[in-house]
Amino acid sequence: MTKNVATLIGLSAILLWSLMAGLIKKVSMLLGADLGITLVYSCSALLVLLIFKLPNLRKISKKYLFLGTLLFCGYELSFAFAIAYAENAQQSIEVNIIHYLWPSLMVMAFILVQELKFSIWVIFGLLLSIIGIIYIQTGESGLDLNQVIENFKSNPISYILALAAAIIWSIYCVITKKMSEGNNPISIFFIFTAIILWIKFLWVEELLVPSLNLITTLYIVSAGLAVGLGYAAWNIGIMRGNITILVAATYCSPILSSLSAMLILQTDLSVSFWKGTCMVIVGSFICWIATNWNLIKRASI
């Protein structure tokens, strides 16, 4: 597989990701958080297993297999339940934007492992993204920290899980880039995630055969496709593709994801939400420009 093909596959993940938040929330509204997410990720695990089969474990670093599985499962559980536990459709979209701090955090992580050069503009970009998150919570009333605290108190678990997801995913991307050596054990990651979800579900819920109509089944399969194919494509992209192009392209994700979730969940979003989302995107983009400025200058000559 050439680098350009791998990059294109990685870019397709962004389109699939844009559907995830809305579809996961819709399934959790129809079936409940625990059962809905468990069925979605079981579907994803089956799909990924059919496409990629089981990897040759002898070729994969045991350290990467352990850390990758741990981080991937932690991220998926944090992200999915952050969306599912949101009190309503609008809050699920707001929580999803917090999760999109990960591009800025990923740049910081690559700087820490000396894959990218530090620039003071990275700090500025990260702060702008955080201000955008706060602005989404406070709206036109200004950066009122008391209102942010009140919003957090209304549903702390969703906000904490969304922030945890952003941090974990940024670390996962760095670990995969540095330790995978071109191997893609994504099927193992998904199988373990599905197993953990079933254990959690059976631990807290009584096992009953759900009544699934055609619409609910279509939502489950659609969410499973978006999740499974999305992360499978991203793994190929960051392992074999152009990481600079992929990171730059992720800055479209918050708007695409919010638009699709708004349509799927049939809710309206305020002007302040879109302003805050743009701040998050611009902040992330500043991080990318700051660490790739020399490459941009060479390309323009």
N, C-alpha and C positions, 0 to 999 in steps of 0.2 A: 504494500500500500504506500503510495507516494505521500509526501508531506501536504501537498495541496488537497488531495482527496480526503485525508484525515482532518484537515482544517474545515472543509465543507461539511463533513459529517458532524464535527463539533458545533458548527454554526446551526445545523438543523436542531440541535438540542435546545437552543434558545427559543425556537418556535414552539417546541413541545412543552417546554417549561412554562410558557405563558398561559397554558391551559390548566396547569396543575392545581393552583390555589382554588380556582372556581370549582373545578370538578371534585376535588377532595372535600371541599365544604359542602357541596351539593349532596354527595354520597353520605356524608356524616349527618346531614339534616334528614335524609330519608331513612337511614338505618341506625343512627346513633354513632358516636365517635369510635368506640372500640370495635364494633362489628364492621362498620363501614371501612375503616382504615385497614383492618385485618384482611378483608376481602380484596380491597384494591391492591395491596402489596402481595397477596398470594397470587393474584392474576399477573402482576408485574413479574414476580419470580418465575412463574411458569413460562411466560413469554420470553424472558431473557434466557432461561435455560434452553428453550427450544431453538433460539437463534444462535447462541454462543456455545452451547453445550457446557460440560464441566471442563475447566482448564486443566492442563498438565501441572499438577502441584509440584512436581520435581523441578520445574523451571522457575518457580516463583519463590522469591525470598520469603522465608518463614516470618521474618520480622515485618516485612511489608504486609503479608497476608494477615497477621495478627493485628497490626496497627490499622491497616486499611479497613478490615472488617469492623473493628471497634469504632472507628471514626464514622464510617458509612452508616452503620446501624444507629449510632448516636445522633447523627444528623437527621436521618430519615424520621426517626421517632420524634425528635424535637420539632422539626418542621411540620410534619403531618398533624401532630396533636396541638401545636400552636394554632393552626388553622381550624381544626375541628372543635377545639374548646372555646373559640371566639363566641361571644354572646349573640352576635347577629352577623348578617352578611357584610355590612359595612366595616365592622371591627375586624373581620377576617381579612379583608383587603388591606386595612391599615397595618395589621400585624404582619402581613406578607411583605409590606414595604420595609419594615424593620429588618426582616430576613435579608433584604437586598442591600444591607450594609456589607455583605460579604465581598463584593469586588474590591472595595477600599481596604478591607481587612486583609484580603488576599495579597494585595500589593505590599502592605506592611509586613506580612509573613514572609514574602519572597525577599524583602529587604533584610529581614532578620537572619535569613539563612544565606545572605550575600549572593542571591541570584539576581537582584536588581540593586541599583545604586540609590542611596538615600538622597532625598531633596526636602527642604523645608516646606515646599509646596504640597508634599504628600500629607503633612500634618494639617495644612490649610484645607485640603480637599476632604480629609476625614472629618474635620470639624464642621465643614459646610454640610456634609451628608447628615451628621448628627443633628445639626440645626434644622435641616429639612424634616427629619423625623419628629422633632419637637413641634415644628410649625404645623404638621399634619394633626397633631393632638390638640393644639391650642387655637388654630384657625386665625381669623382676622383680629382676635383680641390681643395678639402679640405673643411674645415668648414668655408666657406665664407658667413658671415652674410648678406653682400650686395646682394648676389645672392638669399638668402632666402627671403629677403625683396622684391626683384624684382618679384620672383615667387608669393609671396603673393599679390602684387599689381596687377598682371595679372588677378587674380580671387579671391578677398578677401572673397566673400560670401561663397564659397565652403570650404575654409580653416577654417573660423570662425565657420561655422555650424558643421564641422567635430569635432573640438575641443569641442564645446558646447555639441555635442552628447556624447563624451567620458566622460565629467564631469557629465552630467545628468544621464547617464546610471549607473555610479558608485554609485551615490546617490540613484538611484532607487533600486539597488540591496540591499543596506544596509537597506533602508526603508522596502522593502518586507521581508527581513529576520527577522527584529525586530518587525514588526507590523502586518504582514498578519495572524498570528495565524493559519497557515495551509490552509487558504481560498484562492481560486484562481479566482479572478474576471477578468481574462484575456479577456473574451468576452466583458465585459463592456468597458475595455480599448480600444479594437479594434473598437468597435462600435463608441465610441466618436472620435477616430482618423479619421475614415472614414467620419463621419459627418463634422468634421472640414475641412477636405480636400475638400469635396463637396462644403461647404460654400466658401472656398477660391477660388475654381475653378469657381463657378458661379459668384463670385464677380468680377473676373478679365477677364473671358473668356465668349464668347458667346456659349450657349449650342447647340451643333450640334451633331447629331448621328454619331459617328466615323465609318469609313469603316474598318472593321476588317476582315483580311483574316485568314486562318488557322494557319499560322506560328505566326502571331502577337498574336492571341488568345492563342496559346500554351505557348508563352513567358509570357503572363499576368497570366495565370493559374499557371505556374511553379513558377513564382515569388511570387504569392499569397500563394502557398503551402509552399515555403521556409520561407517566412516571418511569416505566421500564425502558422504553426506547430513548427517552430524554437523557437519562443518566448513562445508559450504555453508549450513546453517541458522544456525550461529553467526555467520558473516560477515554475513548479513542482519540478525541481531539486533543486533550491535554497531554496524552502520552506520545502522540506521533505528529501532531499538527503544530501550527504556528501559535504559540501561547499569547503573543502580543496581539494578534488579530482577534483571537477568541476573547481575550479579556476586554478589548475595546468594544466588541460586539455585544457583550453582556450588558452594556449600559442602556440598551434598548429594552431590556427585560422588564424593568418595573412598569413602564407604560404599557407594553404589550400585555403583561400579566394582569394589570389593573383593568384594562379595557375588556379583556376576555372574561374576567371574573365579574365585572359589572353586568355584562350581557348574560352570562350563565346564571347568576344569582338574581338578576333583575332588580338591581338597586341603583341609586343615584349617588354620585360622589361630588363633593363640594369643590368650589374653585380653589379653596385653600388646600385641599388634598392634592390637587394637580400641581399647585405651586410648590408644595413641600416635596412632592415626588420629583419635580424638576431639579430642586436643590440637591436631592440625593444623587440624581444622575450626573449633574454638573460636578458635584464633589468627587464622585468616583472617576469621572473623566479627567479631572485635574490631576488626580493620583496617577492615572495612566500616562498623561502627557509629561508629568514631572519625571517619571522614571524611564521615559522613552524619547526624551527631547533630542538627544544626539541622533537617534535613528530617524526621527522625523526630519531633522535638518538635512541629513544625508540624502533622504528620499526626495527632498524638494530641490536639490541641486541639479 
